[in-house]
Amino acid sequence: MAIRAITLDLWDTLYHDCPVRDGIRRRRREELIHQRLYELGYAVERARLNAAIRRAADTSRKQWDEDYYTPGAKERLLFTLAHMQIALSPNELIRLSEEVAEIGCSYPPQPFEETKKTIEELACVFPLAIISDTGQTSGDALRRVLQRDGLLDYFKVLTFSDETGASKPHARAFVLTLEKLGVSPGEAVHIGDHETKDCLGALNAGMRTIYLAPRPSPSLEPNSGYYHLEGIGQVPGLLSSLSVEAGR
């Protein structure tokens, strides 16, 4: 079947992060929460706050892995406060969670060297969409990151889990995107770096998938609609080959 649309993951597919940048975001969030709680009359010890943040992260990760749901900055903050038995007013909670989310824009991920050239090439041939799970960095923040890097306008559809309520590998994340693109699953290819959330999710939704990783998946069969590449820059060549095969 001919390829009529391409969907892509964002984190570690189009953009890369690093432990240093992630560590900066974590420290800035902790410092911010500690300072704002102090200003609101809660003198919380840093060790206690750190433990609560880690427990909230574990809770969020469990929901992501088991319920296919990604709690955003506000819910993550609620988990943290609950572990310390602190209740903020609705306005205080909203204000602080917005500040926490904004840190994702202040210390954003960076596009891979080949990302912009690849997206420019693909957009000349296919409608493009992003399907991305989010955490404390919201879909709104990621739109601004894409805009900053001159990539936003290349995408017809942007699907972020904090806005749809469903994260990969749930079929809803893929189906909603394909409906907006106006294509069937068999007419689309999803590209991502996560074997389960990206590749198995797309395959189970009826799509083909390209796995970006240093080595092929040991559990996915090449003849099942699965393909392996090492990086985003190799994608146009593979898609060109697949399009030629579909036209025979």
N, C-alpha and C positions, 0 to 999 in steps of 0.2 A: 504494500500500500504506500502511496506517495506521502512524503513528509510535508505537512502543511503548517506546522508550528513547532517552536522550540521553547521549552520551559527550563529555567535554571535555578539552582540553589544559589545563595549569596555567600554565606560564610564558608571559607576554605574552598570555594569554587571560583567565584569572581573576586573575592576579597580574602586577604590573609590577615591573621592576627599573630601576636607573639606573646609569650609569657610575660615579658616586661610590660607591654602595653596593658595586658589584662590585669597584671598586678597593680599598675597605677590606677586603673579604674576601681579596683576593689578597695585600695587604700583611700582614694578620694571619696568613695561612697561611705565608707566607714567613718572617715573624718567629718563628712558633712552631717551624717545622722547624729553622731556624737555631739557636734556643735549645736545643731538645731534642738536636740533634746535638752541640752544644758540651758539654752535660751528660753525654753518652755518650762523650766523648773525641774527637769529630771537629771540629776547628777549621777549618771550611769558610769560605772567603771568600764574601761576599755575592754578588759578581759571578758566581762559579762556581755558586753555588746558584741564582741567578736564571736563568742560562743553562740549567741542568738542568731547572728547572721549566718553562721555555718549550719545551724539546724534548719534555718529557713531555706538555705540553698539545697539541703538534702530533701526537704519536703517538696520543693519545686522540681527537683530532678526526678523524684519519684512520680510526680504527676505527669511530667513530660514523657517518661519512659513507659508508664503503665496506663495512663489515661489519655495520652496523645493530646495533652493540653499544656500550654506554656504560661504559667503565671507571669504577669508583667511586674513593673516596678511597684505599683500600688499594692498588689497582693503579696509580693515578696516582703514589702515593708510591713504589712499587716502581720505576716507570719513572724517577722523579727520582733515586733512590738509585743505580740501575744506571748512569745517565749519569755519576755521580761515583765509581763503583766502591766503593760503601759497602754493606755487608751487615749489617742489624740482625738480632737474634734474633727468633724468631716473636712472643714476648711484647712486645718493644719495638716491633715493627712494628705489631701490633694496637693497642697503647696510643696510639701516635702517630697512626695513621690515624683512630682514633676521635676524637681531639682535633681533627684537621683537619676531619673531617666535621661536628663540633659547631659550627664557626664559621658554617656555613650557618644555624643556628638563632639564633646571636647577632646576625647581621646579615641578617635574612630579607627576601625580597621582600614587597611590600605589595599587598593586594587593590585592584583598581580600585574607584572610588567606587560603581559600579553593580553590583559583583559580588554582594554579599550579597542585595540585593533581588531580583536576577535569579534567583539560585539558589533562593531561597525560593519564588518564583513557579513555577519549573520543577519543583521537587520536589513541588509539589501536584498535578502532572499526570503526570509521567514518573518512572520510576526513573532515577537519575543515576549516572554513573561518571566517574572521571578516568583518562585514559591519558596518562602523563607520562614523558618521558625525564628521566633524572637524570644528574648528574655527581658532583662532590665533595659536593654536598648530596644526601644519600640519601633514599630513599623514607620511611624512618623519621623523618628530620628534617622532611620535608614534611608528614607526618601531624601532627606536633606544631605546625607552623605553621598548618595547617588547624584544628586543635583550638583553638589560641590565638585564632583569629579567628571561632570559633563556626560553622565551615562543615563540619567533619568528618562530623557525623551526617547530613548531607543526602545523602551518597553511599553507594550500596549496594555499589559495587565500586571499589577503588583499584588501578590497575595501574601499577607503576613499573618502569622498565627494568632497574634494578639488582637487582630481585627476580625478574624473568621471564627475563632473559638476552637479551631481544629489544627493540630500540628501533624507533620509527617511522622509516620507513614500512613496516617488515616486517609482513606480514599477521598474524603471530603476536601482536603487541601488541594488535591489534584483535579477532582471533578469540577469544583467551583471555577478554577482557573480555565479549564478547557471550555466550559460553558461560555465564559466571557470572551474567549478567543473564537468561539464558533466552530470548533473542530471536535472530531471524535477522538477517543483515546488512541485508536490505532493510527491516527494521522499525526501524532505528536511524539516527540522525543524529550525525555527529561534528563538533565545533566546535573550530577552532584557528586559529592565526595564521601557520602555516608552510605555504607552498604545496605543497611536496614532501612533507615528513614528515607533516603533518596531512591536507591535502586529497587529494593523489594517493594517499597510503597508504590513506585511508578509501575512496576511490572504487575502488581496486584490490581492496579487501576486499569490495566489493559494497554499501557504505553510501552514504548521501547525506552531503553535507558543507557546512558553512557556514564560509567564509573570512573571518576578521576582519582587516581591513587598511584603510588609508586609501583605497586604490584597488583595483578588481577585478583579478583575475589576467588577464594578456593571453593566457595559454595554456590556460585552462580554459573550456569552453563552458557557458553557463548552463543549457542543456537536458540536461546530462549528469548531473544530480543534484548540481550545484554551485550554491551561492548565495553572494552577497557581502554583508557588512554592515561597517560601520565600527567597531562596538564591541559589547561583551557586552550592554549595556542594550537593544539592539534585537532581541535574540534571541527573547524571548517573543512579540512581535508577528508575526515571520515564522513561527514554529512554529505559532502559532494559525491563520494563513492556510493553511499547508500541511495542517494537520489538517482544516480545513473542506473544502479541495479533495479530500482523500482520502475524505471522507465522502460526496461527491456521487455 
